[in-house]
């Protein structure tokens, strides 16, 4: 009788071990599959990130602080690129407070004064600007420079006024 109890216990232990092994094997395989899928997703996302980073680098070239040549030019003239960008932006936006509209915009507002909404620096000489009177809008390229007295000067190079949509 004792032998049969030990035998039953032995078979029960073997069955339990087999059950545990199969259960753990299933869990392990499921985790391996998840890891493989997630690794593939990470690799795909890293490819996308690399592509986007390269695109940012390409787009950043046409900015004041992304263009090494423009920054060197300003530094040899005694200016810091970030300070020039802040100064030029401030002057452009401060002109929005002129009652008749921003004098840098070469169009009169038809539905109120023209105001500059957004500026984007291209380099050490040019700025793209978007403007509107609330109904009509346009874009322009401004040239900026510092004269001999280190005063900021603007010149509108080109501008477009779009019809009301």
C-alpha positions as CSV (number, residue, x, y, z in Angstrom):
1,X,0.0,0.0,0.0
2,X,2.8,2.4,0.8
3,X,4.4,1.6,-2.5
4,X,1.3,2.5,-4.4
5,X,0.9,5.8,-2.5
6,X,4.5,6.7,-3.4
7,X,3.8,5.7,-6.9
8,X,0.7,7.8,-7.1
9,X,2.6,10.7,-5.6
10,X,5.4,10.2,-8.0
11,X,3.1,10.1,-11.0
12,X,1.2,13.2,-9.6
13,X,4.6,15.0,-9.2
14,X,5.6,14.0,-12.8
15,X,2.3,15.2,-14.2
16,X,2.5,18.4,-12.2
17,X,6.1,19.0,-13.5
18,X,5.0,18.3,-17.1
19,X,2.0,20.7,-16.6
20,X,4.2,23.4,-15.2
21,X,6.8,22.9,-18.0
22,X,4.1,23.2,-20.7
23,X,2.5,26.2,-19.0
24,X,5.9,28.0,-18.7
25,X,6.8,27.0,-22.2
26,X,3.6,28.6,-23.5
27,X,4.2,31.7,-21.5
28,X,7.8,31.9,-22.7
29,X,6.8,31.5,-26.3
30,X,4.1,34.2,-26.0
31,X,6.7,36.5,-24.5
32,X,9.2,35.7,-27.2
33,X,6.6,36.5,-29.8
34,X,5.8,39.8,-28.1
35,X,9.4,40.7,-27.9
36,X,9.9,40.0,-31.6
37,X,6.9,42.1,-32.6
38,X,8.0,44.9,-30.3
39,X,11.5,44.7,-31.6
40,X,10.3,45.0,-35.1
41,X,8.1,48.0,-34.2
42,X,11.1,49.7,-32.5
43,X,13.3,49.1,-35.5
44,X,10.6,50.6,-37.8
45,X,10.1,53.6,-35.5
46,X,13.9,54.2,-35.3
47,X,13.9,54.3,-39.1
48,X,11.1,56.8,-39.1
49,X,12.9,58.9,-36.4
50,X,16.1,58.8,-38.3
51,X,14.3,60.0,-41.4
52,X,12.5,62.8,-39.5
53,X,15.8,63.9,-37.9
54,X,17.4,64.1,-41.3
55,X,14.4,66.2,-42.5
56,X,14.7,68.5,-39.5
57,X,18.4,69.0,-40.3
58,X,17.6,69.8,-43.9
59,X,14.8,72.2,-42.9
60,X,16.9,73.7,-40.1
61,X,19.5,74.8,-42.6
62,X,17.1,77.6,-43.8
63,X,17.0,79.2,-40.4
64,X,19.2,81.8,-38.8
65,X,20.5,79.5,-36.0
66,X,20.6,76.4,-38.2
67,X,22.8,78.0,-40.8
68,X,26.4,77.9,-39.7
69,X,27.5,80.4,-42.4
70,X,24.9,82.9,-41.3
71,X,25.9,82.6,-37.7
72,X,29.6,83.1,-38.5
73,X,28.7,86.2,-40.6
74,X,26.8,87.7,-37.7
75,X,29.5,86.8,-35.2
76,X,32.2,88.4,-37.3
77,X,30.0,91.5,-37.4
78,X,29.9,91.5,-33.6
79,X,26.4,90.1,-33.1
80,X,25.0,86.9,-31.6
81,X,22.5,85.0,-33.8
82,X,20.0,84.5,-31.0
83,X,20.1,88.1,-30.0
84,X,19.7,89.3,-33.6
85,X,16.8,87.0,-34.1
86,X,15.1,88.2,-30.9
87,X,15.7,91.9,-31.8
88,X,14.5,91.6,-35.4
89,X,11.4,89.6,-34.2
90,X,10.6,92.2,-31.5
91,X,10.9,95.1,-33.9
92,X,8.7,93.4,-36.5
93,X,6.0,92.6,-33.9
94,X,6.2,96.0,-32.2
95,X,5.3,97.6,-35.5
96,X,2.0,95.8,-35.2
97,X,1.0,98.3,-32.5
98,X,1.0,101.2,-35.1
99,X,-2.6,102.3,-35.4
100,X,-2.6,102.3,-39.2
101,X,-1.1,98.8,-39.4
102,X,2.4,97.4,-39.5
103,X,4.4,99.8,-41.8
104,X,6.5,96.8,-43.0
105,X,3.4,95.4,-44.8
106,X,3.2,97.0,-48.2
107,X,-0.6,96.6,-48.4
108,X,-3.3,98.6,-46.7
109,X,-5.8,96.5,-44.8
110,X,-9.3,96.3,-46.4
111,X,-10.9,94.9,-43.2
112,X,-8.7,96.7,-40.6
113,X,-5.0,97.3,-40.2
114,X,-2.5,94.7,-41.5
115,X,-0.6,92.9,-38.8
116,X,2.2,90.4,-39.0
117,X,1.3,87.1,-37.5
118,X,4.4,85.0,-37.9
119,X,8.0,85.3,-38.9
120,X,10.5,82.7,-40.0
121,X,14.2,83.5,-40.4
122,X,15.8,82.2,-43.5
123,X,19.4,83.4,-42.8
124,X,21.3,86.5,-41.6
125,X,19.5,88.7,-44.2
126,X,16.0,87.5,-44.9
127,X,12.8,86.8,-43.0
128,X,9.6,85.3,-44.3
129,X,6.5,87.0,-42.7
130,X,2.8,86.2,-42.8
131,X,0.3,89.0,-42.4
132,X,-3.4,89.6,-42.3
133,X,-6.2,92.1,-41.6
134,X,-8.5,89.5,-40.3
135,X,-10.0,88.7,-43.7
136,X,-7.3,89.2,-46.3
137,X,-3.9,87.7,-45.8
138,X,-0.5,87.6,-47.5
139,X,3.2,86.7,-47.2
140,X,6.3,88.7,-47.8
141,X,10.1,88.4,-47.7
142,X,11.8,91.1,-45.6
143,X,15.5,91.9,-45.9
144,X,17.0,93.2,-42.7
145,X,20.5,94.6,-42.0
146,X,22.4,96.8,-39.7
147,X,23.7,100.1,-41.0
148,X,27.0,101.8,-40.1
149,X,25.5,103.1,-36.9
150,X,24.4,99.5,-36.0
151,X,20.7,100.4,-36.5
152,X,18.3,97.9,-37.8
153,X,16.9,98.5,-41.3
154,X,14.2,96.7,-43.2
155,X,13.5,96.4,-46.9
156,X,10.5,94.5,-48.3
157,X,11.8,92.4,-51.2
158,X,8.6,90.7,-52.3
159,X,5.0,90.3,-51.1
160,X,1.8,88.6,-52.1
161,X,-1.7,89.4,-51.0
162,X,-4.2,86.6,-51.4
163,X,-7.8,87.1,-52.1
164,X,-10.5,86.4,-49.5
165,X,-11.3,82.7,-49.5
